[in-house]
Amino acid sequence: MSTISKTGSKTAPKTSAKSKSGASEASDSLDPMRNPRNEVFLEGRVSNQPQERVLPSGDVVVEFRIVIDRSQSRGKKREVDTLDIAVWSASTRKRALRLSVDDWVSIDGAVRRRFWQAPTGLASRWQVEASQLRKL
């Protein structure tokens, strides 16, 4: 329900939410204790030669994969994670194109889900979007 201030202008209603403890509190966006983040820091080995692609939109991206050993394997067999990396900024793309297979890299970035229209319908994939890239 809107209220009218002394100056005659309408003000939006105040919203509140119940926390897990049942206490009423301001909306999550105003809660100083909540700070959602999408940040990753990875160190791994380049497993394929980085490739530059020009998308139909005209955007340029460099894509490659890294392999990271799992620190906790479920058995005696060595397990790894293979992650797709996308690099969009011009300076970082140049650095990525200088990488070779078996180079070790450090990557700062965020997890992104990409969508596109494929012949069979809407398709998607998860990638790490690298904002910083360093050869180790």
C-alpha positions as CSV (number, residue, x, y, z in Angstrom):
1,M,0.0,0.0,0.0
2,S,1.4,3.4,-1.0
3,T,1.4,6.3,1.4
4,I,1.3,10.0,0.8
5,S,4.0,12.1,2.3
6,K,3.4,15.6,3.9
7,T,4.5,17.1,0.6
8,G,1.8,15.3,-1.3
9,S,4.0,12.8,-3.2
10,K,3.4,9.1,-3.1
11,T,6.0,6.9,-1.5
12,A,6.5,3.2,-2.2
13,P,5.5,0.8,0.5
14,K,8.2,-0.6,2.7
15,T,8.9,-4.3,2.2
16,S,10.1,-6.8,4.8
17,A,11.0,-10.4,4.8
18,K,11.1,-13.1,7.4
19,S,14.6,-14.4,8.2
20,K,15.1,-18.1,8.9
21,S,14.8,-17.3,12.6
22,G,11.4,-15.8,11.9
23,A,12.4,-12.2,12.6
24,S,11.2,-9.5,10.2
25,E,14.0,-7.7,8.4
26,A,14.4,-5.3,5.4
27,S,14.7,-6.8,1.9
28,D,17.8,-8.8,1.1
29,S,19.2,-6.0,-1.0
30,L,19.4,-3.9,2.1
31,D,20.9,-6.5,4.3
32,P,24.6,-5.6,4.8
33,M,25.4,-9.2,5.8
34,R,24.5,-10.6,2.4
35,N,26.9,-10.1,-0.5
36,P,26.3,-12.6,-3.3
37,R,29.5,-13.0,-5.4
38,N,30.3,-14.9,-8.6
39,E,34.1,-15.0,-8.4
40,V,36.5,-17.8,-9.3
41,F,40.2,-18.2,-9.0
42,L,41.7,-21.1,-10.9
43,E,45.2,-22.5,-11.6
44,G,45.5,-25.2,-14.1
45,R,47.2,-26.6,-17.3
46,V,46.1,-25.4,-20.7
47,S,44.8,-28.5,-22.6
48,N,44.1,-27.2,-26.1
49,Q,45.4,-24.3,-28.2
50,P,43.4,-21.1,-27.6
51,Q,41.2,-20.2,-30.6
52,E,39.9,-16.8,-31.5
53,R,36.3,-16.7,-32.8
54,V,34.2,-13.9,-34.2
55,L,30.6,-14.3,-33.2
56,P,27.6,-13.4,-35.5
57,S,27.2,-10.3,-33.3
58,G,30.7,-9.2,-34.3
59,D,32.1,-9.8,-30.8
60,V,35.5,-11.5,-30.6
61,V,36.2,-14.2,-28.0
62,V,39.2,-16.4,-27.3
63,E,38.3,-19.9,-26.0
64,F,40.4,-22.7,-24.5
65,R,40.3,-25.3,-21.8
66,I,42.2,-25.9,-18.7
67,V,42.7,-29.1,-16.7
68,I,42.8,-29.0,-12.9
69,D,43.7,-32.0,-10.7
70,R,41.1,-32.7,-8.0
71,S,42.6,-32.5,-4.6
72,Q,40.1,-35.0,-3.2
73,S,39.5,-38.0,-5.5
74,R,36.8,-40.5,-4.8
75,G,39.2,-43.4,-5.3
76,K,42.7,-44.4,-6.2
77,K,42.2,-43.2,-9.8
78,R,43.4,-39.7,-10.6
79,E,40.5,-37.3,-11.3
80,V,40.6,-34.0,-13.1
81,D,38.2,-31.2,-13.9
82,T,38.2,-29.8,-17.5
83,L,36.9,-26.2,-17.6
84,D,36.0,-24.1,-20.6
85,I,37.5,-20.6,-20.5
86,A,36.2,-17.6,-22.5
87,V,38.3,-14.4,-22.7
88,W,36.6,-11.2,-24.0
89,S,38.7,-8.1,-23.3
90,A,41.3,-7.2,-26.0
91,S,44.4,-7.2,-23.8
92,T,43.5,-10.5,-22.1
93,R,42.7,-12.1,-25.5
94,K,46.2,-11.2,-26.7
95,R,47.7,-12.9,-23.6
96,A,45.5,-15.9,-24.1
97,L,46.5,-16.3,-27.7
98,R,50.2,-16.6,-26.6
99,L,49.4,-19.6,-24.5
100,S,50.4,-23.1,-25.6
101,V,49.2,-26.6,-24.6
102,D,50.7,-27.6,-21.2
103,D,51.3,-24.0,-20.1
104,W,50.2,-23.4,-16.5
105,V,47.9,-20.4,-16.0
106,S,46.2,-18.5,-13.2
107,I,42.7,-17.2,-14.0
108,D,40.5,-14.8,-12.1
109,G,36.9,-14.6,-13.4
110,A,33.3,-15.5,-13.0
111,V,31.1,-18.5,-14.0
112,R,28.7,-17.6,-16.9
113,R,26.1,-19.6,-18.7
114,R,25.9,-18.8,-22.5
115,F,22.8,-19.3,-24.5
116,W,22.4,-19.4,-28.3
117,Q,19.9,-20.7,-30.9
118,A,21.0,-24.0,-32.3
119,P,19.4,-25.9,-35.2
120,T,17.7,-28.2,-32.6
121,G,16.5,-25.3,-30.4
122,L,17.9,-23.2,-27.6
123,A,21.3,-24.4,-26.4
124,S,23.6,-23.4,-23.5
125,R,26.9,-24.1,-21.9
126,W,28.8,-23.1,-18.8
127,Q,32.1,-21.2,-19.1
128,V,34.5,-19.3,-16.9
129,E,34.8,-15.8,-18.2
130,A,38.4,-14.8,-17.5
131,S,38.9,-11.2,-16.4
132,Q,42.6,-11.7,-15.5
133,L,45.0,-14.3,-16.9
134,R,48.6,-14.9,-15.9
135,K,51.0,-17.5,-17.3
136,L,52.7,-19.3,-14.3
